[in-house]
């Protein structure tokens, strides 16, 4: 056992004994020996001996450090119970700095929720104390407060208006809860619309998204502060049936037997996907005869109709489609231009002594509005010019 001899005045009442880090029971014996006999200041000293039994407890074992979801630099230290220990003291050390005492506890756990910073590596120590408050050897563990990251954030199910997202908790530290910040825009638009969803969990379905929209998602972990776990994850809702018709239908180069039809594209908020073509149907209202043309390609928005009947009303219907999903139709009516009238029918005449009256029916195919009839006549034996006259009636007397 160590032995320390102290020579000095009688006021020396303390001595430091080193090398007691090894656990076990110790006995300290203090004795005084006189150097000279006799009485000093009226007091006769005698030789005496006293002793003190102390113990040093074992070094704690099983030290673990677990990060807490209450903060990005919060930690719980845990260790095994030391037999005979009456308490424990916890320290942390940054690099080569002097260890800092966090406090003492009679428990085998301690939460540290202040004084630490994320992004830094700390060494934590725990020592045990016996009845004489002598510390044991220390147990130590390293911990780096790295930023939490989620690497498996993904979309598992998409519909035309929803995106379902899943993820596993970050390995560094599980947050109290999660928030999601999304930013979405229709593919045909440049402006975006943002939304936030708080206190969610995996899996989570984000709703209310327009069809055929591109979205970016940020996954936020809620601790004592918020932390971005994943940023700018991209997903897209699927296409669905167009819900709006094409914009204005425009007629140009309208002739008696042909016309050109063009139309404006479907408004962005009603496309719900890429417009891949149009069905153009034109119907002769008089005969109720229809013809349909499939125009492929969303940018092909013009068609020339031929073989039409002069001065006839046609209904033109245009239906946009998105991969065989038909949208609503827009219809407009246009009449073709007038043309040369057809031949009159059922020409009759009646003869009087001094006049000839002729009667006829209008042309079966008028090709427009008959505004006047021109009548030419001369004697059958004449080779001279015709007499020309006009009438708005379907009869005339010569």
Steps between C-alpha positions, in 0.01 A plus 500: 500500500616858443656671799543874541717652773418857587751706693392843606314703750211360693261693277549256211168311491460400131688275263431391142541134418523423127441179302165403651331459157496124537174389652502331836505562877769716657600572861665831585702507826622829642755496784713766664847452643670748724840617401591619851340427835360745746227753522432762238310809613362312794376212286660163524477319165466127482544258214164407339358311205159527322363325191232547227358231274404622149405329175537587129215365287538326165518686168156515335451266203259480207505875432276594206407834345159533332387815323162639606225621270448806721802668342768457237770528771319317781634168629418236760791320668433159656727256683483192718453519876824491700472292818566710809496832314299778658506733200642582159645809336481574126743710295534597137813605319544682170823404322794565734315743725458442871206269580187684613287354778134466405389398848454210737222246530408194699337352188670310219372740232540869435349722228713788372281758326710816506853617436562268205501585129422297188775426253756446779654183647504470881654253744277414795633360831329340800662427838344338806531598867502295815414607854813713534428684171817373339460473120558179313670468167299646213302337220499695173314510169519717188196653329473730198184709471466459124208651312216250447432396141228289336630315192196290404232768461292392199161505330337157502152572362392782268155583368374797302459708818706329775856387571572251779846535659690260726826517693690345788612707800852645484753274669667786686198606704125453458305829504197573714293539182530582131385784277484504121534808281392451140516720192291395199427630153308369204739386227351761266547784752804688627358624831498271804271458800646413840346318795614375842383192689588466868517214752497221245645150494604240244322408278341835423263586213526855372163599352342782301763502225383582144533221243821482298693719745867495590569533873807534717490392865712594803483266801552693825583343837360673809739501797571795731546666162404385150750326274480417130527123464445484122463786252376540143361150456307501172180311413219547248126431501365298208287619210124474486211599274500863382230698681491806273427531127722676252484876504352701212424328167593729211373473139700651217515481120132409494407409141194337352648149515784536753611676817797499735439421867751587773471508877683614812653243732328364809558730802781373721279444805274268300753290307583257781776356287660540158241552225595235245235569235152617403186351347348748255143423392315712245129447439275623218207627702260470206573136420628404846804343337817491713867434436771458768872561460765386752767769521804368686743726681401761754660781299304424182211740543394575142309301240365578151148369432422429134216350299240713677165609362456869421294715732454223756526517877761269650552419865869457580581309822853462640581254780851504654638172627781391726623148423150386396330681789255733329425846635187713450407628154473856382252561214455790262279550191624646173323542168683457171503776241242530223562361154334489157137393541381172358246468218139603560248219489153440354490785249141547369331750275147610406415673173239770447420677173725787589730365777702206621523436875782283632518344848786307664620356829820623667816291449512181699858593591493877537862523637401823669216748520329560164460876478390534137421299190622616160268433204616517140262463207457573125279383217583153383575622150712791616877503489522831679594563860301363791278715707631481857293566810526416873244394754494391861192287441479146367268603217508750216271610215635588158 
